[in-house]
Amino acid sequence: RASTCASPRRTLLHPPARVSPCVPAPMMDEEEAAGDASLSYRNETDCTLSMSDIRMTVKVKGKEREILCGVTTHVNSGEVLAILGPSGAGKTTLLDALTLSCKGGTNPTGTLKLNSKEMTKEIFTKYCYFVEQQDHHWAFLTCRETMVAAARLYDETEEEADKIIHEMGLDVCKDTFIGNQFLSGLSGGQKRRLSIGLALLAKPLCMFFDEPTSGLDAASAYSIIKSITGMAKRRNIIAVCTIHQPSSELYNTFDQVMVMSAGKVAFQGAADAAPDHFRAIGCPMPDNTNPADFLLNQVNADFSSQKHVDMVLDAWAKKPLSTKMQPGSTAPLPERATYNTGVVSQTVTLIKRHLLLTVRDPTLYTGRMFMFLFACCFFAVIYVESRERKQEQIFNKIWMVVWLVGVPSCLGVIVVYAYNIESFSIRREIKNGMIHPAAYLISNLVIQLPLLLITSMFAISVSAYGISNFNGDNYFKFLFMYWVAMWSFEAVAQTLSLVFANPLLGMLGFLQFWFCNFLFCGLLVPKEQIIWPFRVVCWMIPFTWGLESLIHTEFAGTDFSGAFLVDSTVNSRGFECDTDVNEIYCKGRTGEQVLKSLNTNYEIAQPENKYARNVLIVLAIAVVAKACYFVLFYRRTTYSKGPKSSST
C-alpha cells in the first residue's frame, strides 16, 4: 500500500519576497489592515454556510448518473474553504449548486443553509456574492470609474470605493482602462482584484470564487489568494473557492480544504489535518511534498488505480457525520433589502454609465453612425445619376431607397455580438444584487431610441438628401419611418443576442433574418407567388411595410421629366413619354403614376398612401421583438437552480 500511495517528491516553492516595482502593489497585509482605522466595515454577524447531502444527477445515454454524491460540510465566518480535485471531480458542479447556478441535470437535492435560513435566490442576492472565473468588466471604464459606479448602485460613497481600491492594491492602476482583447488595460491579476473589490462594496456575508487563480502567473495567483484569505479574516466573511492545483504556499493559507473525486468527498477538514488523515488510511505524505499535489494524486484515477481512488473515497465515507458537520451559528441574519437602491436611482446611474461607454466604445453606436454615413454615401455616389427625376432613373431611385435601408440594417449583426458580450456583465451585476433587471432594461431603452434616431440621421441626411436629392419636403416623414425600421432590426438583434450563448450563432441567425427581409418583402418575388407556409413571413418582416412607405414617401408629390400628362381618353394611364424615352423606362409623370406603373412588377411600390398603417405594423414588429428580448433577459438574469430538500 505504501508504494501505491507514494507521491513524487517535490521541492517546496517559496513566494516572492518582494513584488517587482512594475507590478501593482499587493493588498495590505493583515497587520497593516488591522491597524488601519480607515477600513470600511467588518461583518458583526457570525455566519455558517452548511450543506448537507448535496446530490445531483444527469442523464447520459438515457441512464441517470450521479455527479454529486451526498456532499456534506460547513464553513464559518472568517474561514476559507478550498475545493480541490482533478478534472471531472465535480468542483464546478458543486459550486454551481452552492451559487444556485446549476445548468443541467435534475434539480440538485439536499440542504443548503446560511445560518438557519435555507439558501434561496433572495437570500443569495442579499447576503452572498459570486466572483466568476472570467472577469466580466466594462472594458472602456477605468478601474476607479467601475468602482464608483458600483458604489452608487450599492448606495455607498466614492470615499468607500477609494478605500477599497487602496485596500486591494489598485491605486497604481485606478485611472487605467480595464481593457479587453482589443484595448490594452489591466492585467489579469488586477482584474481579479477589481472583481473582489466590487464584491466588498456589496458587504456580503459569504463569497464564492470559481478558480480565482486561473490564467494568472505565480505571483499574481499568490496575491489573489492572500487577498481572499486576508479579506475573509478581517471582514469576517465566509469564502468558498474552487482551485485547480495550488502551490504549497497557497495551500497553507486555506483554513479548510475539500478534496473531491467523481462527485464524492475524499477529505474535508482543516488544511493541516489532511496529511494526518491520509497517513491514518495508509497513505503517508512524503517529506518536502506539496500537500495539494499529494492529495490530488491520491484521488486522480489517471495517475492512481481506480481501486486506490475507491479506497480513499470509501475511507472518508465511513467517517461519522459529526466529523463532517459541526454545529454552526444560528444567529439571525441582519435585515437587508434585496437591492440597496431603488429602480429609479439605478436607472439614472446606468444611463450615465452607459452614455459614457457609448462615447468611448464605438462598437454599438458611434462606430455604426460613421459606418452608416460612409456606406450610404457610397451607394449615393454609385447611384448619383438618380438625383435627377427622369424616367431612366426611376429604377435606380427605387434601388437607392432599398440600399439605404438594406445595408445599415445588415450591420445589426454587430448588435448581436455587443449585447451578447454585455449580457455577461449585466448578469453578474443582477445576480450579486447590484441592479434590478428593470433598471437595465429601462436605461437601455432610454439610451437606445435617441441614439438610433441620430444614427438614422447619419444614414440618410447626407447620402439621400444631400447627394441623391431626395424630396426634402418629406424629410422628417422619411426619417421617422427609417428610425422605426432600424429599431425593429435592433430589437431582433437584441433578442438573438440572448437566444444563443455563442454570439456567432446569433449573428448567423440575424443574417438569415436580414436575408429573409430581402427575399419576402415583395421586391424580388411577388407575395402571391410565394408558396405557403413561407408566405406568412411576408407579413412578419419590417422590410415589407417599411420599404413600401419609404418608397412612397420619396416618390409621392414629385414629378419626373421625360413624360407629360394627357387626358385619360387619349391614354388610359393618364400620361405619355417623350419620343426619345425607351418604353421600358416610361413609368409616369407624377410620383403616384410612377408607383402605379411599378406596382405591376414590384408589389412593394404602392400608389396609395398607407404610411400610418405601415408605421404601426413595423412598430408592432419592433415591440414584439423587444418584448421577447425582455422575457429572455429576465429569465436569463434571474435564473436560479439550487439544492432543494426533499421536504420542500
Residue pairs with C-beta under 8 A, 6 or more apart in sequence:
1 282
1 283
2 282
2 284
4 283
4 304
4 305
4 308
5 278
5 282
5 283
5 284
5 298
5 308
6 286
7 285
7 286
7 289
7 293
7 294
7 297
7 298
8 289
8 293
8 297
9 286
9 287
9 288
9 289
10 288
10 289
10 290
10 293
11 288
12 248
12 288
12 290
13 218
13 247
13 248
13 249
13 290
14 249
15 219
15 222
15 249
16 218
16 219
16 222
19 25
19 26
19 219
19 223
20 219
23 189
23 219
23 220
24 169
24 170
24 171
24 172
24 173
24 187
24 189
24 190
24 193
25 169
25 171
25 172
26 169
26 223
26 226
26 227
27 167
27 168
27 169
27 193
27 223
27 226
27 227
27 230
27 231
28 36
28 166
28 167
28 169
28 230
29 226
29 230
30 230
30 233
30 234
33 39
33 167
33 230
33 234
34 234
38 163
39 163
39 167
39 234
40 160
40 163
40 164
40 200
41 203
41 235
42 234
42 235
42 236
43 77
43 203
43 205
43 235
43 236
43 237
44 236
44 334
45 77
45 205
45 329
45 331
45 333
45 334
46 76
46 77
46 236
46 329
46 331
47 76
47 77
47 114
47 115
47 127
47 205
47 206
47 238
47 329
47 331
47 333
48 74
48 75
48 76
48 77
48 113
48 114
48 115
48 238
48 328
48 329
48 330
49 74
49 75
49 98
49 112
49 113
49 114
49 206
49 238
49 240
50 73
50 74
50 111
50 112
50 113
50 325
50 328
51 71
51 72
51 73
51 74
51 98
51 110
51 111
51 112
51 113
51 643
52 72
52 110
52 111
52 112
52 325
53 70
53 71
53 72
53 109
53 110
53 111
54 68
54 70
54 71
54 72
54 94
54 97
54 108
54 109
54 110
54 111
54 112
54 643
55 66
55 68
55 69
55 70
55 71
55 108
55 109
55 110
56 66
56 67
56 68
56 93
56 97
56 102
56 105
56 106
56 108
56 109
56 263
57 64
57 65
57 66
57 67
57 105
57 106
58 64
58 65
58 67
58 104
58 105
58 106
59 65
59 105
64 106
66 263
67 90
67 93
67 105
67 263
68 90
68 93
68 94
68 97
68 108
68 263
69 262
69 263
69 264
70 110
70 264
71 94
71 110
71 258
71 260
71 263
71 264
71 265
72 265
72 321
72 324
72 325
73 81
73 256
73 258
73 265
73 268
73 324
73 325
74 325
74 326
74 328
75 81
75 238
75 239
75 240
75 256
76 238
76 328
76 329
77 205
77 236
77 237
77 238
77 329
78 232
78 233
78 236
78 237
78 238
78 255
79 232
79 238
79 239
79 255
79 256
80 228
80 229
80 232
80 239
80 240
80 241
80 253
80 254
80 255
80 256
81 238
81 239
81 240
81 241
81 254
81 255
81 256
81 257
81 258
82 241
82 242
82 243
82 246
82 251
82 254
82 256
82 257
82 258
82 271
83 91
83 94
83 95
83 240
83 241
83 242
83 243
83 257
83 258
83 260
84 91
84 242
84 243
84 245
84 246
84 257
84 258
84 259
84 260
84 292
84 295
84 296
85 91
85 259
85 260
85 261
85 296
85 299
86 261
86 296
86 299
86 300
86 301
86 302
88 262
89 260
89 261
89 262
89 263
89 299
90 260
90 262
90 263
90 264
91 242
91 260
92 210
92 242
93 102
93 263
94 242
94 260
95 101
95 208
95 210
95 240
95 242
96 102
96 103
97 108
97 110
97 112
97 642
97 643
98 112
98 119
98 208
98 240
98 642
99 124
99 128
99 130
99 208
99 642
100 119
100 120
100 121
100 124
100 640
100 641
100 642
101 130
101 431
101 639
101 640
101 641
101 642
102 108
102 641
102 642
103 641
107 641
107 644
108 641
108 642
108 643
108 644
109 643
109 644
109 645
109 646
110 643
110 644
110 645
111 118
111 643
111 645
112 118
112 119
112 642
112 643
113 119
114 123
114 127
114 128
114 205
114 206
114 333
115 328
115 329
115 330
115 331
115 332
115 333
116 330
116 332
117 123
117 333
118 645
118 648
119 128
119 642
119 643
120 640
121 638
121 640
122 338
123 333
124 431
124 640
125 338
125 339
125 431
125 432
125 433
126 333
126 336
126 337
126 338
126 433
127 204
127 205
127 206
127 333
127 336
128 204
128 205
128 206
128 207
128 208
128 432
129 199
129 202
129 204
129 206
129 207
129 208
129 432
129 433
130 207
130 208
130 210
130 428
130 431
130 432
131 192
131 195
131 196
131 199
131 207
131 208
131 209
131 210
131 212
132 195
132 210
132 428
133 210
133 211
133 212
133 214
134 424
135 188
135 191
135 192
135 194
135 195
136 424
136 425
136 428
137 146
137 178
137 191
137 194
137 195
137 425
138 146
138 178
138 353
138 357
138 425
139 177
139 178
139 179
139 180
139 182
139 183
139 185
139 361
140 177
140 178
140 183
140 356
140 357
140 360
140 361
141 149
141 177
141 178
141 353
141 356
141 357
141 360
142 174
142 175
142 176
142 177
142 178
143 165
143 170
143 173
143 174
143 175
143 176
143 178
143 186
143 190
143 194
144 161
144 162
144 165
144 174
144 175
145 356
146 178
146 194
146 198
147 161
147 162
147 164
147 165
147 174
147 194
147 197
147 198
147 201
148 158
148 161
149 349
149 352
149 353
150 161
150 198
150 201
150 434
151 157
151 158
151 160
151 161
151 201
152 341
152 345
152 349
153 340
153 341
153 346
153 349
153 350
153 429
153 434
153 435
154 201
154 202
154 203
154 340
154 341
154 434
155 340
155 341
156 201
156 340
160 201
161 201
164 197
164 200
164 201
165 171
165 174
165 197
167 197
167 200
168 193
168 194
168 196
168 197
168 200
168 227
169 193
169 223
169 227
170 190
170 193
170 194
170 197
173 186
173 190
176 185
176 186
177 183
177 184
177 185
177 186
178 185
178 186
178 191
178 194
179 185
179 186
186 194
187 220
188 215
188 216
188 220
189 216
189 217
189 219
189 220
189 221
189 223
189 224
192 212
192 216
192 220
192 224
193 223
193 224
193 227
196 224
196 227
196 228
196 231
198 434
199 207
199 432
200 231
200 235
202 432
202 433
202 434
204 237
205 237
205 238
205 333
206 237
206 238
206 239
206 240
207 228
207 232
207 237
207 238
207 239
207 240
208 239
208 240
208 241
209 228
209 239
209 240
209 241
209 242
210 241
210 242
211 241
211 242
211 243
211 244
212 224
212 225
212 228
212 241
212 243
213 220
213 221
213 224
213 225
213 243
213 244
213 246
213 250
214 244
216 224
218 247
221 246
221 247
221 250
222 247
222 249
222 250
225 243
225 246
225 250
225 253
226 253
228 239
228 241
229 239
229 253
229 254
229 255
231 237
231 239
232 238
232 239
243 250
245 292
245 293
245 296
246 254
246 292
247 290
247 292
248 290
248 291
248 292
250 292
251 257
251 271
251 290
251 291
251 292
252 271
252 272
252 291
254 271
255 270
255 271
256 268
256 269
256 270
256 271
257 267
257 268
257 269
257 271
257 274
257 295
258 265
258 267
258 268
259 265
259 266
259 267
259 268
259 274
259 295
259 296
259 298
259 299
260 266
260 299
261 299
261 300
261 301
261 309
261 312
261 313
262 301
262 309
262 313
264 313
264 316
264 317
265 313
265 316
265 317
265 324
266 295
266 298
266 299
266 309
266 312
266 313
266 316
267 274
267 277
267 278
267 295
267 316
268 316
268 324
269 277
269 323
271 291
274 291
274 295
275 284
275 285
275 291
275 294
277 316
278 284
278 285
278 294
278 295
278 298
278 312
279 285
281 311
281 312
281 315
283 298
283 312
285 291
285 294
286 294
297 303
297 304
298 304
298 308
298 309
298 312
299 309
299 312
299 313
300 309
301 309
338 433
339 346
339 433
339 435
339 436
340 433
341 349
343 436
343 438
343 439
343 442
346 435
346 436
346 439
346 443
347 439
347 442
347 443
347 446
350 435
350 439
350 440
350 443
351 443
351 446
351 447
354 443
354 444
354 447
355 447
358 364
358 365
358 366
358 447
358 451
359 366
363 414
363 417
363 418
364 414
364 415
364 418
365 451
365 452
365 454
365 455
367 414
368 408
368 411
368 414
368 455
369 454
369 455
369 458
370 458
371 408
371 411
372 408
372 411
372 455
372 456
372 458
372 459
373 458
373 459
373 462
373 463
375 407
375 408
375 411
376 403
376 404
376 407
376 408
376 459
376 460
376 462
376 463
376 464
377 462
377 463
377 467
379 400
379 403
379 404
379 407
379 463
380 400
380 462
380 463
380 464
380 466
380 467
380 468
381 467
383 396
383 397
383 399
383 400
383 403
383 468
384 467
384 468
385 393
385 396
386 393
386 396
386 397
386 400
386 468
387 393
387 467
387 468
387 469
388 469
388 561
389 397
389 558
389 559
389 560
389 561
390 560
390 561
390 562
391 560
391 561
391 562
391 563
391 577
391 581
391 585
391 586
391 587
392 562
392 581
392 582
392 585
394 560
394 585
394 587
394 594
394 598
395 585
397 468
397 554
397 555
398 551
398 598
398 602
398 605
400 464
400 468
401 547
401 550
401 551
401 554
402 523
402 547
404 459
404 460
404 463
404 464
404 482
404 550
405 482
405 485
405 543
405 546
405 547
405 550
406 514
406 517
406 518
408 455
408 459
408 486
409 485
409 486
409 489
409 514
409 517
410 511
410 514
412 489
412 490
412 492
412 493
412 510
412 514
413 493
413 507
413 510
413 511
413 514
415 490
415 493
415 494
415 497
415 510
416 493
416 494
416 496
416 497
416 503
416 506
416 507
416 509
416 510
417 497
417 503
417 506
417 507
418 497
419 493
419 494
419 497
419 498
420 497
420 498
420 500
420 503
420 506
421 503
423 497
423 498
423 633
423 636
423 637
426 435
426 440
426 637
427 636
427 637
429 435
429 440
430 436
430 437
430 440
430 637
430 638
431 637
437 633
437 634
437 637
437 638
440 633
441 630
441 633
445 626
448 487
448 490
449 487
452 483
452 486
452 487
452 490
453 479
453 483
455 486
456 479
456 482
456 483
456 486
457 479
459 482
459 486
460 470
460 478
460 479
460 482
464 470
464 478
465 472
465 475
470 478
470 554
471 478
471 553
471 554
471 557
471 558
473 557
474 553
474 554
474 556
474 557
477 553
477 611
478 550
478 553
478 554
480 615
481 546
481 549
481 550
481 553
481 611
481 614
481 615
481 618
482 546
482 550
484 546
484 615
484 618
484 619
484 622
485 542
485 543
485 546
485 550
485 618
487 622
488 542
488 546
488 618
488 619
488 621
488 622
488 625
489 514
489 542
490 622
491 622
491 623
491 625
491 626
491 629
492 510
492 513
492 625
493 510
494 625
494 626
494 629
495 625
495 626
495 628
495 629
495 632
496 506
496 507
496 509
496 510
496 513
497 503
497 506
498 506
498 629
498 632
498 633
498 636
499 505
499 506
499 509
499 632
500 506
500 509
513 541
516 537
516 541
517 541
517 542
517 543
517 544
518 524
518 543
519 525
520 527
520 530
520 534
520 535
520 537
520 538
520 541
520 543
520 544
521 538
521 541
521 543
521 544
521 547
521 604
522 538
522 544
522 548
522 602
522 603
522 604
523 543
523 547
523 602
523 604
526 603
527 535
527 538
527 603
530 537
530 538
538 544
540 621
541 621
542 618
542 621
542 622
544 604
545 613
545 614
545 617
545 618
545 621
546 614
546 618
547 604
548 604
548 605
548 606
548 610
548 614
549 610
549 611
549 614
549 615
551 595
551 604
551 605
551 606
552 595
552 605
552 606
552 607
552 609
552 610
552 611
553 611
554 591
555 591
555 592
555 594
555 595
555 605
556 591
556 592
556 595
556 609
557 591
558 590
558 591
559 589
559 590
559 591
560 587
560 588
560 589
560 590
560 591
560 594
562 577
562 578
562 580
562 581
562 585
562 586
563 575
563 576
563 577
563 578
563 581
563 586
563 587
563 588
563 589
563 593
564 575
564 576
564 577
564 578
564 589
565 574
565 575
565 589
565 590
566 574
566 575
566 576
567 574
568 574
570 576
573 588
573 593
573 597
574 588
574 589
574 593
575 588
575 589
575 590
575 593
576 586
577 583
577 585
577 586
586 597
587 593
587 594
587 597
587 598
588 594
588 595
588 596
588 597
592 607
593 607
594 605
595 605
595 606
595 607
596 607
598 605
599 605
599 606
599 607
